[in-house]
Amino acid sequence: MKLAVLAALFGSAAAFAPAQTGKATTALNAFESELGAQAPLGFFDPLGLLDDADQERFDRLRYVEIKHGRIAQLAFLGNIITRAGVHLPGNIDYAGNSFDSFPNGWAAISGPDAISGSGLGQIVAFVGFLELFVMKDVTGEGEFVGDFRNGALDFGWDKFDAETKLSKRAIELNNGRAAMMGILGLMVHEQLGGSLPIVGEM
């Protein structure tokens, strides 16, 4: 009787054991060794954006990730600097409004003391110009996705060996990822109000 009960217990426990299956071969395996798949997460695609993707799709998503990371780094740094009281000198318009007369963060473009609609339009037009004509591989000389040097800017890049280049690209990618989370956090805290260390009053 004890043997029957023991066998029943082991049999029922086996029902909850993970099934032993071979590792599925998918298109994801092709991207697990790409730049950015590093510790602690390794290859991370929780939304399945790369399911059945080819190299062209991966390159497009990497291009967008790098671009958004660069924008987020500028946004985060700009937010911290202006909240520290550092502003451009002079006036922002012919009416004599100085740069520091406008609030920081989201309130600078939306709210009672925000810049004018025409000023916001000029900012959007300038960003659109950069997006369409400048911040892209115009000459086709890019070594990798996101290389916008266009044969003009170098800053010693060509003097680095392959390992250093790969390391610097990984650092930029990780800093961009951190900045995307950072600026998102600052925007959320700005809406919640309160005070943050270093940043100060939101």
DAPE-V181737 format. One record per helix or strand of 3 or more residues. SS is the DSSP state (@ for helix, = for strand). FROM is the first residue (numbers start at 0). LEN is the number of residues. If there is no record, write none. Layout:
SS;FROM;LEN / SS;FROM;LEN
This chain:
@;1;13 / @;26;5 / @;54;29 / @;98;3 / @;104;4 / @;116;18 / @;156;3 / @;161;31
